[in-house]
Amino acid sequence: VEMKFFVEDGHKFLTQNNDYDFVFLDGGDDPVQIAQQFDLINLDRTLFVLCDDFHIKGSVLRKTRPNHILFQWKGGHEMALFSKSITGPETINLVTH
């Protein structure tokens, strides 16, 4: 397994690169910024996109990209998983110990 980890401005990085297996979006808390970054990702060439803090920054993507799996934890934390193979919204409630 080869893994490359990049920490930089998501918009800048995503406009310069477009071939990924997995993208983890965890930038600022601006829902519009996350949606703009998401729209730069080619889902035909990317297996999965995981968006952290979806309870804060997911308001735009919930409307424009409803086909995702939503992971919810007690306390309100959410993460959303996107893939071209996900055909509808689904919610998974997770219990932490």
mmCIF file as gemmi writes it, N, C-alpha and C atoms, coordinates in Angstrom:
data_model
loop_
_atom_site.group_PDB
_atom_site.id
_atom_site.type_symbol
_atom_site.label_atom_id
_atom_site.label_alt_id
_atom_site.label_comp_id
_atom_site.label_asym_id
_atom_site.label_entity_id
_atom_site.label_seq_id
_atom_site.pdbx_PDB_ins_code
_atom_site.Cartn_x
_atom_site.Cartn_y
_atom_site.Cartn_z
_atom_site.occupancy
_atom_site.B_iso_or_equiv
_atom_site.pdbx_formal_charge
_atom_site.auth_seq_id
_atom_site.auth_asym_id
_atom_site.pdbx_PDB_model_num
ATOM 1 N N . VAL Axp A 1 ? 0.839 -1.172 0 1 0 ? 1 A 1
ATOM 2 C CA . VAL Axp A 1 ? 0 0 0 1 0 ? 1 A 1
ATOM 3 C C . VAL Axp A 1 ? 0.884 1.235 0 1 0 ? 1 A 1
ATOM 4 N N . GLU Axp A 2 ? 0.637 2.116 -0.915 1 0 ? 2 A 1
ATOM 5 C CA . GLU Axp A 2 ? 1.353 3.391 -0.957 1 0 ? 2 A 1
ATOM 6 C C . GLU Axp A 2 ? 0.393 4.483 -0.539 1 0 ? 2 A 1
ATOM 7 N N . MET Axp A 3 ? 0.81 5.278 0.439 1 0 ? 3 A 1
ATOM 8 C CA . MET Axp A 3 ? -0.047 6.352 0.923 1 0 ? 3 A 1
ATOM 9 C C . MET Axp A 3 ? 0.755 7.642 0.947 1 0 ? 3 A 1
ATOM 10 N N . LYS Axp A 4 ? 0.135 8.683 0.429 1 0 ? 4 A 1
ATOM 11 C CA . LYS Axp A 4 ? 0.734 10.013 0.473 1 0 ? 4 A 1
ATOM 12 C C . LYS Axp A 4 ? -0.202 10.911 1.258 1 0 ? 4 A 1
ATOM 13 N N . PHE Axp A 5 ? 0.364 11.678 2.162 1 0 ? 5 A 1
ATOM 14 C CA . PHE Axp A 5 ? -0.416 12.535 3.045 1 0 ? 5 A 1
ATOM 15 C C . PHE Axp A 5 ? -0.037 13.981 2.743 1 0 ? 5 A 1
ATOM 16 N N . PHE Axp A 6 ? -1.043 14.805 2.411 1 0 ? 6 A 1
ATOM 17 C CA . PHE Axp A 6 ? -0.8 16.205 2.092 1 0 ? 6 A 1
ATOM 18 C C . PHE Axp A 6 ? -1.585 17.081 3.048 1 0 ? 6 A 1
ATOM 19 N N . VAL Axp A 7 ? -0.923 18.074 3.587 1 0 ? 7 A 1
ATOM 20 C CA . VAL Axp A 7 ? -1.583 19.062 4.441 1 0 ? 7 A 1
ATOM 21 C C . VAL Axp A 7 ? -1.311 20.416 3.805 1 0 ? 7 A 1
ATOM 22 N N . GLU Axp A 8 ? -2.32 20.954 3.168 1 0 ? 8 A 1
ATOM 23 C CA . GLU Axp A 8 ? -2.199 22.275 2.555 1 0 ? 8 A 1
ATOM 24 C C . GLU Axp A 8 ? -3.587 22.762 2.187 1 0 ? 8 A 1
ATOM 25 N N . ASP Axp A 9 ? -3.646 23.915 1.585 1 0 ? 9 A 1
ATOM 26 C CA . ASP Axp A 9 ? -4.919 24.479 1.159 1 0 ? 9 A 1
ATOM 27 C C . ASP Axp A 9 ? -5.617 23.49 0.221 1 0 ? 9 A 1
ATOM 28 N N . GLY Axp A 10 ? -6.797 23.049 0.615 1 0 ? 10 A 1
ATOM 29 C CA . GLY Axp A 10 ? -7.514 22.039 -0.159 1 0 ? 10 A 1
ATOM 30 C C . GLY Axp A 10 ? -7.842 22.481 -1.567 1 0 ? 10 A 1
ATOM 31 N N . HIS Axp A 11 ? -8.291 23.709 -1.725 1 0 ? 11 A 1
ATOM 32 C CA . HIS Axp A 11 ? -8.662 24.208 -3.057 1 0 ? 11 A 1
ATOM 33 C C . HIS Axp A 11 ? -7.45 24.211 -3.981 1 0 ? 11 A 1
ATOM 34 N N . LYS Axp A 12 ? -6.341 24.722 -3.486 1 0 ? 12 A 1
ATOM 35 C CA . LYS Axp A 12 ? -5.116 24.771 -4.291 1 0 ? 12 A 1
ATOM 36 C C . LYS Axp A 12 ? -4.665 23.365 -4.677 1 0 ? 12 A 1
ATOM 37 N N . PHE Axp A 13 ? -4.644 22.472 -3.714 1 0 ? 13 A 1
ATOM 38 C CA . PHE Axp A 13 ? -4.185 21.111 -3.976 1 0 ? 13 A 1
ATOM 39 C C . PHE Axp A 13 ? -5.109 20.389 -4.952 1 0 ? 13 A 1
ATOM 40 N N . LEU Axp A 14 ? -6.404 20.519 -4.759 1 0 ? 14 A 1
ATOM 41 C CA . LEU Axp A 14 ? -7.358 19.793 -5.597 1 0 ? 14 A 1
ATOM 42 C C . LEU Axp A 14 ? -7.4 20.304 -7.03 1 0 ? 14 A 1
ATOM 43 N N . THR Axp A 15 ? -7.054 21.577 -7.252 1 0 ? 15 A 1
ATOM 44 C CA . THR Axp A 15 ? -7.029 22.084 -8.624 1 0 ? 15 A 1
ATOM 45 C C . THR Axp A 15 ? -5.762 21.648 -9.357 1 0 ? 15 A 1
ATOM 46 N N . GLN Axp A 16 ? -4.724 21.274 -8.625 1 0 ? 16 A 1
ATOM 47 C CA . GLN Axp A 16 ? -3.466 20.857 -9.246 1 0 ? 16 A 1
ATOM 48 C C . GLN Axp A 16 ? -3.355 19.344 -9.404 1 0 ? 16 A 1
ATOM 49 N N . ASN Axp A 17 ? -4.217 18.592 -8.747 1 0 ? 17 A 1
ATOM 50 C CA . ASN Axp A 17 ? -4.159 17.125 -8.757 1 0 ? 17 A 1
ATOM 51 C C . ASN Axp A 17 ? -5.577 16.586 -8.904 1 0 ? 17 A 1
ATOM 52 N N . ASN Axp A 18 ? -5.712 15.421 -9.542 1 0 ? 18 A 1
ATOM 53 C CA . ASN Axp A 18 ? -7.07 14.888 -9.687 1 0 ? 18 A 1
ATOM 54 C C . ASN Axp A 18 ? -7.145 13.37 -9.696 1 0 ? 18 A 1
ATOM 55 N N . ASP Axp A 19 ? -6.124 12.701 -9.227 1 0 ? 19 A 1
ATOM 56 C CA . ASP Axp A 19 ? -6.137 11.251 -9.243 1 0 ? 19 A 1
ATOM 57 C C . ASP Axp A 19 ? -5.891 10.727 -7.832 1 0 ? 19 A 1
ATOM 58 N N . TYR Axp A 20 ? -6.973 10.314 -7.147 1 0 ? 20 A 1
ATOM 59 C CA . TYR Axp A 20 ? -6.889 9.868 -5.764 1 0 ? 20 A 1
ATOM 60 C C . TYR Axp A 20 ? -7.67 8.57 -5.587 1 0 ? 20 A 1
ATOM 61 N N . ASP Axp A 21 ? -7.331 7.836 -4.561 1 0 ? 21 A 1
ATOM 62 C CA . ASP Axp A 21 ? -8.172 6.731 -4.124 1 0 ? 21 A 1
ATOM 63 C C . ASP Axp A 21 ? -9.08 7.195 -2.988 1 0 ? 21 A 1
ATOM 64 N N . PHE Axp A 22 ? -8.534 8.054 -2.129 1 0 ? 22 A 1
ATOM 65 C CA . PHE Axp A 22 ? -9.256 8.483 -0.931 1 0 ? 22 A 1
ATOM 66 C C . PHE Axp A 22 ? -8.911 9.941 -0.644 1 0 ? 22 A 1
ATOM 67 N N . VAL Axp A 23 ? -9.927 10.75 -0.371 1 0 ? 23 A 1
ATOM 68 C CA . VAL Axp A 23 ? -9.729 12.146 0.01 1 0 ? 23 A 1
ATOM 69 C C . VAL Axp A 23 ? -10.422 12.362 1.351 1 0 ? 23 A 1
ATOM 70 N N . PHE Axp A 24 ? -9.697 12.958 2.298 1 0 ? 24 A 1
ATOM 71 C CA . PHE Axp A 24 ? -10.245 13.307 3.606 1 0 ? 24 A 1
ATOM 72 C C . PHE Axp A 24 ? -10.329 14.819 3.679 1 0 ? 24 A 1
ATOM 73 N N . LEU Axp A 25 ? -11.554 15.35 3.674 1 0 ? 25 A 1
ATOM 74 C CA . LEU Axp A 25 ? -11.757 16.796 3.749 1 0 ? 25 A 1
ATOM 75 C C . LEU Axp A 25 ? -11.964 17.196 5.201 1 0 ? 25 A 1
ATOM 76 N N . ASP Axp A 26 ? -11.043 17.994 5.711 1 0 ? 26 A 1
ATOM 77 C CA . ASP Axp A 26 ? -11.126 18.439 7.089 1 0 ? 26 A 1
ATOM 78 C C . ASP Axp A 26 ? -10.489 19.82 7.191 1 0 ? 26 A 1
ATOM 79 N N . GLY Axp A 27 ? -11.044 20.75 6.452 1 0 ? 27 A 1
ATOM 80 C CA . GLY Axp A 27 ? -10.495 22.109 6.453 1 0 ? 27 A 1
ATOM 81 C C . GLY Axp A 27 ? -11.237 22.979 7.446 1 0 ? 27 A 1
ATOM 82 N N . GLY Axp A 28 ? -11.477 24.207 7.051 1 0 ? 28 A 1
ATOM 83 C CA . GLY Axp A 28 ? -12.204 25.142 7.897 1 0 ? 28 A 1
ATOM 84 C C . GLY Axp A 28 ? -13.649 24.708 8.075 1 0 ? 28 A 1
ATOM 85 N N . ASP Axp A 29 ? -14.383 25.472 8.843 1 0 ? 29 A 1
ATOM 86 C CA . ASP Axp A 29 ? -15.77 25.123 9.146 1 0 ? 29 A 1
ATOM 87 C C . ASP Axp A 29 ? -16.779 25.814 8.234 1 0 ? 29 A 1
ATOM 88 N N . ASP Axp A 30 ? -16.349 26.275 7.077 1 0 ? 30 A 1
ATOM 89 C CA . ASP Axp A 30 ? -17.225 26.975 6.139 1 0 ? 30 A 1
ATOM 90 C C . ASP Axp A 30 ? -17.873 25.967 5.191 1 0 ? 30 A 1
ATOM 91 N N . PRO Axp A 31 ? -19.197 25.789 5.258 1 0 ? 31 A 1
ATOM 92 C CA . PRO Axp A 31 ? -19.883 24.821 4.402 1 0 ? 31 A 1
ATOM 93 C C . PRO Axp A 31 ? -19.718 25.107 2.903 1 0 ? 31 A 1
ATOM 94 N N . VAL Axp A 32 ? -19.636 26.368 2.532 1 0 ? 32 A 1
ATOM 95 C CA . VAL Axp A 32 ? -19.464 26.719 1.113 1 0 ? 32 A 1
ATOM 96 C C . VAL Axp A 32 ? -18.063 26.322 0.638 1 0 ? 32 A 1
ATOM 97 N N . GLN Axp A 33 ? -17.062 26.569 1.467 1 0 ? 33 A 1
ATOM 98 C CA . GLN Axp A 33 ? -15.685 26.213 1.114 1 0 ? 33 A 1
ATOM 99 C C . GLN Axp A 33 ? -15.543 24.7 0.927 1 0 ? 33 A 1
ATOM 100 N N . ILE Axp A 34 ? -16.126 23.927 1.812 1 0 ? 34 A 1
ATOM 101 C CA . ILE Axp A 34 ? -16.048 22.467 1.704 1 0 ? 34 A 1
ATOM 102 C C . ILE Axp A 34 ? -16.768 21.992 0.442 1 0 ? 34 A 1
ATOM 103 N N . ALA Axp A 35 ? -17.92 22.576 0.133 1 0 ? 35 A 1
ATOM 104 C CA . ALA Axp A 35 ? -18.652 22.202 -1.081 1 0 ? 35 A 1
ATOM 105 C C . ALA Axp A 35 ? -17.833 22.542 -2.327 1 0 ? 35 A 1
ATOM 106 N N . GLN Axp A 36 ? -17.161 23.678 -2.326 1 0 ? 36 A 1
ATOM 107 C CA . GLN Axp A 36 ? -16.319 24.059 -3.459 1 0 ? 36 A 1
ATOM 108 C C . GLN Axp A 36 ? -15.155 23.084 -3.624 1 0 ? 36 A 1
ATOM 109 N N . GLN Axp A 37 ? -14.534 22.694 -2.524 1 0 ? 37 A 1
ATOM 110 C CA . GLN Axp A 37 ? -13.446 21.716 -2.585 1 0 ? 37 A 1
ATOM 111 C C . GLN Axp A 37 ? -13.971 20.368 -3.077 1 0 ? 37 A 1
ATOM 112 N N . PHE Axp A 38 ? -15.119 19.967 -2.565 1 0 ? 38 A 1
ATOM 113 C CA . PHE Axp A 38 ? -15.715 18.693 -2.971 1 0 ? 38 A 1
ATOM 114 C C . PHE Axp A 38 ? -15.975 18.672 -4.47 1 0 ? 38 A 1
ATOM 115 N N . ASP Axp A 39 ? -16.463 19.781 -5.008 1 0 ? 39 A 1
ATOM 116 C CA . ASP Axp A 39 ? -16.784 19.848 -6.438 1 0 ? 39 A 1
ATOM 117 C C . ASP Axp A 39 ? -15.548 19.741 -7.327 1 0 ? 39 A 1
ATOM 118 N N . LEU Axp A 40 ? -14.367 19.952 -6.779 1 0 ? 40 A 1
ATOM 119 C CA . LEU Axp A 40 ? -13.127 19.802 -7.541 1 0 ? 40 A 1
ATOM 120 C C . LEU Axp A 40 ? -12.673 18.348 -7.649 1 0 ? 40 A 1
ATOM 121 N N . ILE Axp A 41 ? -13.278 17.47 -6.864 1 0 ? 41 A 1
ATOM 122 C CA . ILE Axp A 41 ? -12.885 16.056 -6.838 1 0 ? 41 A 1
ATOM 123 C C . ILE Axp A 41 ? -13.646 15.301 -7.92 1 0 ? 41 A 1
ATOM 124 N N . ASN Axp A 42 ? -12.927 14.557 -8.729 1 0 ? 42 A 1
ATOM 125 C CA . ASN Axp A 42 ? -13.53 13.744 -9.772 1 0 ? 42 A 1
ATOM 126 C C . ASN Axp A 42 ? -13.951 12.41 -9.148 1 0 ? 42 A 1
ATOM 127 N N . LEU Axp A 43 ? -15.247 12.252 -8.906 1 0 ? 43 A 1
ATOM 128 C CA . LEU Axp A 43 ? -15.731 11.028 -8.249 1 0 ? 43 A 1
ATOM 129 C C . LEU Axp A 43 ? -15.607 9.796 -9.144 1 0 ? 43 A 1
ATOM 130 N N . ASP Axp A 44 ? -15.426 9.999 -10.446 1 0 ? 44 A 1
ATOM 131 C CA . ASP Axp A 44 ? -15.202 8.848 -11.325 1 0 ? 44 A 1
ATOM 132 C C . ASP Axp A 44 ? -13.799 8.278 -11.146 1 0 ? 44 A 1
ATOM 133 N N . ARG Axp A 45 ? -12.884 9.089 -10.606 1 0 ? 45 A 1
ATOM 134 C CA . ARG Axp A 45 ? -11.496 8.648 -10.42 1 0 ? 45 A 1
ATOM 135 C C . ARG Axp A 45 ? -11.113 8.546 -8.949 1 0 ? 45 A 1
ATOM 136 N N . THR Axp A 46 ? -12.052 8.79 -8.048 1 0 ? 46 A 1
ATOM 137 C CA . THR Axp A 46 ? -11.791 8.757 -6.615 1 0 ? 46 A 1
ATOM 138 C C . THR Axp A 46 ? -12.728 7.748 -5.972 1 0 ? 46 A 1
ATOM 139 N N . LEU Axp A 47 ? -12.191 6.813 -5.217 1 0 ? 47 A 1
ATOM 140 C CA . LEU Axp A 47 ? -13.03 5.786 -4.614 1 0 ? 47 A 1
ATOM 141 C C . LEU Axp A 47 ? -13.9 6.337 -3.488 1 0 ? 47 A 1
ATOM 142 N N . PHE Axp A 48 ? -13.284 7.106 -2.577 1 0 ? 48 A 1
ATOM 143 C CA . PHE Axp A 48 ? -14.009 7.588 -1.413 1 0 ? 48 A 1
ATOM 144 C C . PHE Axp A 48 ? -13.603 9.008 -1.061 1 0 ? 48 A 1
ATOM 145 N N . VAL Axp A 49 ? -14.583 9.771 -0.572 1 0 ? 49 A 1
ATOM 146 C CA . VAL Axp A 49 ? -14.33 11.086 0.009 1 0 ? 49 A 1
ATOM 147 C C . VAL Axp A 49 ? -14.978 11.07 1.389 1 0 ? 49 A 1
ATOM 148 N N . LEU Axp A 50 ? -14.187 11.364 2.412 1 0 ? 50 A 1
ATOM 149 C CA . LEU Axp A 50 ? -14.684 11.412 3.786 1 0 ? 50 A 1
ATOM 150 C C . LEU Axp A 50 ? -14.614 12.852 4.264 1 0 ? 50 A 1
ATOM 151 N N . CYS Axp A 51 ? -15.737 13.381 4.688 1 0 ? 51 A 1
ATOM 152 C CA . CYS Axp A 51 ? -15.809 14.765 5.166 1 0 ? 51 A 1
ATOM 153 C C . CYS Axp A 51 ? -16.02 14.76 6.674 1 0 ? 51 A 1
ATOM 154 N N . ASP Axp A 52 ? -15.06 15.341 7.388 1 0 ? 52 A 1
ATOM 155 C CA . ASP Axp A 52 ? -15.126 15.411 8.836 1 0 ? 52 A 1
ATOM 156 C C . ASP Axp A 52 ? -15.967 16.608 9.273 1 0 ? 52 A 1
ATOM 157 N N . ASP Axp A 53 ? -16.443 16.578 10.494 1 0 ? 53 A 1
ATOM 158 C CA . ASP Axp A 53 ? -17.233 17.671 11.084 1 0 ? 53 A 1
ATOM 159 C C . ASP Axp A 53 ? -18.433 18.046 10.213 1 0 ? 53 A 1
ATOM 160 N N . PHE Axp A 54 ? -19.104 17.013 9.697 1 0 ? 54 A 1
ATOM 161 C CA . PHE Axp A 54 ? -20.216 17.241 8.772 1 0 ? 54 A 1
ATOM 162 C C . PHE Axp A 54 ? -21.379 17.95 9.448 1 0 ? 54 A 1
ATOM 163 N N . HIS Axp A 55 ? -21.492 17.834 10.749 1 0 ? 55 A 1
ATOM 164 C CA . HIS Axp A 55 ? -22.543 18.522 11.49 1 0 ? 55 A 1
ATOM 165 C C . HIS Axp A 55 ? -22.336 20.033 11.458 1 0 ? 55 A 1
ATOM 166 N N . ILE Axp A 56 ? -21.117 20.477 11.199 1 0 ? 56 A 1
ATOM 167 C CA . ILE Axp A 56 ? -20.806 21.903 11.127 1 0 ? 56 A 1
ATOM 168 C C . ILE Axp A 56 ? -20.753 22.377 9.679 1 0 ? 56 A 1
ATOM 169 N N . LYS Axp A 57 ? -20.029 21.65 8.832 1 0 ? 57 A 1
ATOM 170 C CA . LYS Axp A 57 ? -19.772 22.144 7.481 1 0 ? 57 A 1
ATOM 171 C C . LYS Axp A 57 ? -20.49 21.377 6.381 1 0 ? 57 A 1
ATOM 172 N N . GLY Axp A 58 ? -21.473 20.58 6.728 1 0 ? 58 A 1
ATOM 173 C CA . GLY Axp A 58 ? -22.15 19.771 5.722 1 0 ? 58 A 1
ATOM 174 C C . GLY Axp A 58 ? -23.454 20.323 5.192 1 0 ? 58 A 1
ATOM 175 N N . SER Axp A 59 ? -23.846 21.513 5.596 1 0 ? 59 A 1
ATOM 176 C CA . SER Axp A 59 ? -25.181 22.007 5.221 1 0 ? 59 A 1
ATOM 177 C C . SER Axp A 59 ? -25.363 22.144 3.711 1 0 ? 59 A 1
ATOM 178 N N . VAL Axp A 60 ? -24.359 22.579 2.99 1 0 ? 60 A 1
ATOM 179 C CA . VAL Axp A 60 ? -24.475 22.72 1.536 1 0 ? 60 A 1
ATOM 180 C C . VAL Axp A 60 ? -24.439 21.35 0.868 1 0 ? 60 A 1
ATOM 181 N N . LEU Axp A 61 ? -23.495 20.5 1.264 1 0 ? 61 A 1
ATOM 182 C CA . LEU Axp A 61 ? -23.383 19.176 0.643 1 0 ? 61 A 1
ATOM 183 C C . LEU Axp A 61 ? -24.605 18.301 0.917 1 0 ? 61 A 1
ATOM 184 N N . ARG Axp A 62 ? -25.26 18.487 2.043 1 0 ? 62 A 1
ATOM 185 C CA . ARG Axp A 62 ? -26.487 17.723 2.327 1 0 ? 62 A 1
ATOM 186 C C . ARG Axp A 62 ? -27.542 17.978 1.243 1 0 ? 62 A 1
ATOM 187 N N . LYS Axp A 63 ? -27.576 19.204 0.738 1 0 ? 63 A 1
ATOM 188 C CA . LYS Axp A 63 ? -28.563 19.573 -0.281 1 0 ? 63 A 1
ATOM 189 C C . LYS Axp A 63 ? -28.108 19.202 -1.686 1 0 ? 63 A 1
ATOM 190 N N . THR Axp A 64 ? -26.831 19.416 -1.976 1 0 ? 64 A 1
ATOM 191 C CA . THR Axp A 64 ? -26.351 19.223 -3.346 1 0 ? 64 A 1
ATOM 192 C C . THR Axp A 64 ? -25.853 17.812 -3.621 1 0 ? 64 A 1
ATOM 193 N N . ARG Axp A 65 ? -25.446 17.098 -2.587 1 0 ? 65 A 1
ATOM 194 C CA . ARG Axp A 65 ? -24.913 15.736 -2.725 1 0 ? 65 A 1
ATOM 195 C C . ARG Axp A 65 ? -25.566 14.816 -1.691 1 0 ? 65 A 1
ATOM 196 N N . PRO Axp A 66 ? -26.844 14.483 -1.877 1 0 ? 66 A 1
ATOM 197 C CA . PRO Axp A 66 ? -27.559 13.71 -0.848 1 0 ? 66 A 1
ATOM 198 C C . PRO Axp A 66 ? -27.139 12.244 -0.75 1 0 ? 66 A 1
ATOM 199 N N . ASN Axp A 67 ? -26.429 11.721 -1.742 1 0 ? 67 A 1
ATOM 200 C CA . ASN Axp A 67 ? -26.045 10.309 -1.718 1 0 ? 67 A 1
ATOM 201 C C . ASN Axp A 67 ? -24.743 10.127 -0.953 1 0 ? 67 A 1
ATOM 202 N N . HIS Axp A 68 ? -24.874 9.87 0.331 1 0 ? 68 A 1
ATOM 203 C CA . HIS Axp A 68 ? -23.724 9.666 1.2 1 0 ? 68 A 1
ATOM 204 C C . HIS Axp A 68 ? -24.142 8.8 2.379 1 0 ? 68 A 1
ATOM 205 N N . ILE Axp A 69 ? -23.15 8.277 3.057 1 0 ? 69 A 1
ATOM 206 C CA . ILE Axp A 69 ? -23.392 7.561 4.302 1 0 ? 69 A 1
ATOM 207 C C . ILE Axp A 69 ? -22.982 8.5 5.423 1 0 ? 69 A 1
ATOM 208 N N . LEU Axp A 70 ? -23.904 8.748 6.322 1 0 ? 70 A 1
ATOM 209 C CA . LEU Axp A 70 ? -23.678 9.667 7.431 1 0 ? 70 A 1
ATOM 210 C C . LEU Axp A 70 ? -23.394 8.863 8.692 1 0 ? 70 A 1
ATOM 211 N N . PHE Axp A 71 ? -22.25 9.106 9.293 1 0 ? 71 A 1
ATOM 212 C CA . PHE Axp A 71 ? -21.881 8.476 10.559 1 0 ? 71 A 1
ATOM 213 C C . PHE Axp A 71 ? -22.134 9.486 11.669 1 0 ? 71 A 1
ATOM 214 N N . GLN Axp A 72 ? -22.928 9.097 12.648 1 0 ? 72 A 1
ATOM 215 C CA . GLN Axp A 72 ? -23.264 9.992 13.755 1 0 ? 72 A 1
ATOM 216 C C . GLN Axp A 72 ? -22.819 9.383 15.075 1 0 ? 72 A 1
ATOM 217 N N . TRP Axp A 73 ? -22.212 10.22 15.908 1 0 ? 73 A 1
ATOM 218 C CA . TRP Axp A 73 ? -21.794 9.81 17.246 1 0 ? 73 A 1
ATOM 219 C C . TRP Axp A 73 ? -22.643 10.525 18.28 1 0 ? 73 A 1
ATOM 220 N N . LYS Axp A 74 ? -22.709 9.948 19.468 1 0 ? 74 A 1
ATOM 221 C CA . LYS Axp A 74 ? -23.341 10.649 20.58 1 0 ? 74 A 1
ATOM 222 C C . LYS Axp A 74 ? -22.625 11.982 20.761 1 0 ? 74 A 1
ATOM 223 N N . GLY Axp A 75 ? -23.363 12.993 21.097 1 0 ? 75 A 1
ATOM 224 C CA . GLY Axp A 75 ? -22.763 14.316 21.239 1 0 ? 75 A 1
ATOM 225 C C . GLY Axp A 75 ? -22.884 15.146 19.983 1 0 ? 75 A 1
ATOM 226 N N . GLY Axp A 76 ? -23.345 14.544 18.877 1 0 ? 76 A 1
ATOM 227 C CA . GLY Axp A 76 ? -23.626 15.304 17.674 1 0 ? 76 A 1
ATOM 228 C C . GLY Axp A 76 ? -22.57 15.285 16.587 1 0 ? 76 A 1
ATOM 229 N N . HIS Axp A 77 ? -21.393 14.702 16.837 1 0 ? 77 A 1
ATOM 230 C CA . HIS Axp A 77 ? -20.357 14.681 15.8 1 0 ? 77 A 1
ATOM 231 C C . HIS Axp A 77 ? -20.808 13.823 14.624 1 0 ? 77 A 1
ATOM 232 N N . GLU Axp A 78 ? -20.556 14.322 13.401 1 0 ? 78 A 1
ATOM 233 C CA . GLU Axp A 78 ? -20.912 13.59 12.199 1 0 ? 78 A 1
ATOM 234 C C . GLU Axp A 78 ? -19.753 13.597 11.207 1 0 ? 78 A 1
ATOM 235 N N . MET Axp A 79 ? -19.665 12.508 10.452 1 0 ? 79 A 1
ATOM 236 C CA . MET Axp A 79 ? -18.771 12.409 9.305 1 0 ? 79 A 1
ATOM 237 C C . MET Axp A 79 ? -19.598 11.834 8.165 1 0 ? 79 A 1
ATOM 238 N N . ALA Axp A 80 ? -19.289 12.246 6.943 1 0 ? 80 A 1
ATOM 239 C CA . ALA Axp A 80 ? -20.03 11.752 5.783 1 0 ? 80 A 1
ATOM 240 C C . ALA Axp A 80 ? -19.064 11.097 4.803 1 0 ? 80 A 1
ATOM 241 N N . LEU Axp A 81 ? -19.456 9.939 4.29 1 0 ? 81 A 1
ATOM 242 C CA . LEU Axp A 81 ? -18.665 9.199 3.318 1 0 ? 81 A 1
ATOM 243 C C . LEU Axp A 81 ? -19.37 9.262 1.971 1 0 ? 81 A 1
ATOM 244 N N . PHE Axp A 82 ? -18.628 9.678 0.962 1 0 ? 82 A 1
ATOM 245 C CA . PHE Axp A 82 ? -19.15 9.791 -0.392 1 0 ? 82 A 1
ATOM 246 C C . PHE Axp A 82 ? -18.39 8.845 -1.307 1 0 ? 82 A 1
ATOM 247 N N . SER Axp A 83 ? -19.101 8.28 -2.264 1 0 ? 83 A 1
ATOM 248 C CA . SER Axp A 83 ? -18.516 7.426 -3.288 1 0 ? 83 A 1
ATOM 249 C C . SER Axp A 83 ? -19.515 7.345 -4.426 1 0 ? 83 A 1
ATOM 250 N N . LYS Axp A 84 ? -19.03 7.158 -5.637 1 0 ? 84 A 1
ATOM 251 C CA . LYS Axp A 84 ? -19.97 7.046 -6.757 1 0 ? 84 A 1
ATOM 252 C C . LYS Axp A 84 ? -20.839 5.804 -6.625 1 0 ? 84 A 1
ATOM 253 N N . SER Axp A 85 ? -20.417 4.835 -5.82 1 0 ? 85 A 1
ATOM 254 C CA . SER Axp A 85 ? -21.199 3.614 -5.645 1 0 ? 85 A 1
ATOM 255 C C . SER Axp A 85 ? -22.305 3.754 -4.593 1 0 ? 85 A 1
ATOM 256 N N . ILE Axp A 86 ? -22.337 4.858 -3.853 1 0 ? 86 A 1
ATOM 257 C CA . ILE Axp A 86 ? -23.397 5.088 -2.865 1 0 ? 86 A 1
ATOM 258 C C . ILE Axp A 86 ? -24.581 5.701 -3.591 1 0 ? 86 A 1
ATOM 259 N N . THR Axp A 87 ? -25.712 5.018 -3.553 1 0 ? 87 A 1
ATOM 260 C CA . THR Axp A 87 ? -26.852 5.432 -4.366 1 0 ? 87 A 1
ATOM 261 C C . THR Axp A 87 ? -27.959 6.132 -3.591 1 0 ? 87 A 1
ATOM 262 N N . GLY Axp A 88 ? -27.801 6.293 -2.325 1 0 ? 88 A 1
ATOM 263 C CA . GLY Axp A 88 ? -28.826 6.969 -1.545 1 0 ? 88 A 1
ATOM 264 C C . GLY Axp A 88 ? -28.304 7.352 -0.187 1 0 ? 88 A 1
ATOM 265 N N . PRO Axp A 89 ? -29.049 8.197 0.504 1 0 ? 89 A 1
ATOM 266 C CA . PRO Axp A 89 ? -28.607 8.577 1.849 1 0 ? 89 A 1
ATOM 267 C C . PRO Axp A 89 ? -28.83 7.44 2.846 1 0 ? 89 A 1
ATOM 268 N N . GLU Axp A 90 ? -27.912 7.314 3.769 1 0 ? 90 A 1
ATOM 269 C CA . GLU Axp A 90 ? -28.01 6.311 4.828 1 0 ? 90 A 1
ATOM 270 C C . GLU Axp A 90 ? -27.347 6.897 6.067 1 0 ? 90 A 1
ATOM 271 N N . THR Axp A 91 ? -27.905 6.587 7.223 1 0 ? 91 A 1
ATOM 272 C CA . THR Axp A 91 ? -27.342 7.072 8.477 1 0 ? 91 A 1
ATOM 273 C C . THR Axp A 91 ? -26.96 5.888 9.34 1 0 ? 91 A 1
ATOM 274 N N . ILE Axp A 92 ? -25.761 5.95 9.901 1 0 ? 92 A 1
ATOM 275 C CA . ILE Axp A 92 ? -25.276 4.923 10.817 1 0 ? 92 A 1
ATOM 276 C C . ILE Axp A 92 ? -24.979 5.609 12.147 1 0 ? 92 A 1
ATOM 277 N N . ASN Axp A 93 ? -25.661 5.211 13.181 1 0 ? 93 A 1
ATOM 278 C CA . ASN Axp A 93 ? -25.425 5.769 14.512 1 0 ? 93 A 1
ATOM 279 C C . ASN Axp A 93 ? -24.375 4.933 15.22 1 0 ? 93 A 1
ATOM 280 N N . LEU Axp A 94 ? -23.328 5.583 15.67 1 0 ? 94 A 1
ATOM 281 C CA . LEU Axp A 94 ? -22.215 4.896 16.327 1 0 ? 94 A 1
ATOM 282 C C . LEU Axp A 94 ? -22.218 5.203 17.809 1 0 ? 94 A 1
ATOM 283 N N . VAL Axp A 95 ? -21.96 4.192 18.597 1 0 ? 95 A 1
ATOM 284 C CA . VAL Axp A 95 ? -21.881 4.354 20.04 1 0 ? 95 A 1
ATOM 285 C C . VAL Axp A 95 ? -20.412 4.256 20.418 1 0 ? 95 A 1
ATOM 286 N N . THR Axp A 96 ? -19.934 5.225 21.159 1 0 ? 96 A 1
ATOM 287 C CA . THR Axp A 96 ? -18.54 5.175 21.625 1 0 ? 96 A 1
ATOM 288 C C . THR Axp A 96 ? -18.532 4.817 23.098 1 0 ? 96 A 1
ATOM 289 N N . HIS Axp A 97 ? -17.514 4.125 23.511 1 0 ? 97 A 1
ATOM 290 C CA . HIS Axp A 97 ? -17.403 3.69 24.904 1 0 ? 97 A 1
ATOM 291 C C . HIS Axp A 97 ? -16.363 4.519 25.616 1 0 ? 97 A 1
